[in-house]
Amino acid sequence: MTGHSPPLAHCGHVALIGRPNAGKSTLLNRILGQKISITSRKPQTTRHRILGIKTTERSQVIYVDTPGLHRSTGRRVINRLMNRAALDALQDVDVVLLLADELRWGKEEDFVLARLRRCRRPVVLAINKVDRIKPRERLLPHIEMLGSLHPFADIVPISARSGRNVALLEERLAALLPASPPLFPEDQVTDRSERFLAAELVREKLMRRLGQELPYALAVEVERFVLEGKGERDMLRIHALIWVERPAQKSIVIGHQGRVLKAVGQQARLDMERLFGRKVFLHLWVKVKEKWSDDERALRSLGYAE
């Protein structure tokens, strides 16, 4: 849709920053009202920067979901690229939203905050999962302690999962953005292609099912994404390749008599049909690419060094 949109009071970019598994992707999906960024209980599920665009009558907020910032990057190239993606996002935004987890604040959070002090952008702190804090009286001293660490533009306790205070957080963020007309059409919700979203949905199901055995050895590449037929009978035909690093991992992904791969495919297909609004034929297969997560050339081919 490219029709004329009226000028809005506020428009700009907000980076979602935090340690791995703080709930950034869950919050983005809650704000948008649909799944754009995949989630799992495993840290570092998000590997790419993803834009989520929320347009209302008074504002257009462009959220930049980022991989979790972490100190222990190790020697793997993929960890360094994910940290770089998160830090690079800080250079091009108007506001930073730092997401913290309940009453948890330690060296990882200090590491993130130290990077935010360099970016010279207003920082809003959202304390996530506050519905888990018992008793509630513990929250106020924690907010006071965090307020002494940095001159935050605002501190908002929220629950991304239940939606508590999320609308309030959106209002506070929009108010910090510059006066500007919208940068995107009002019906656009992300900058990512359907092909990318399809690959991410497959990876989400793999992470959720095999997060204990193969948390980071998996990558997904969509090799074919074709719309077939017309009208009510149209169907997306998607062929996706799952990369692992060792032959033993290939057996785990396939499972006994192919049961794991079949279950992953069924779950991903149902999510794709809801997201794309049409029937989907999904074909998955698995290949071995040794040490792909530590090979910059392989990572670039998989879209990890945009």
PyMOL commands that set and color helices and strands:
alter all, ss='L'
color gray80, all
select helices_A, chain A and resi 24-32+77-92+107-119+130-132+136-147+166-175+194-210+231-233+247-254+256-276+292-294+296-301
alter helices_A, ss='H'
color red, helices_A
select strands_A, chain A and resi 10-17+50-55+59-65+95-101+123-128+154-157+219-228+235-244+279-288
alter strands_A, ss='S'
color yellow, strands_A
deselect
rebuild
show_as cartoon
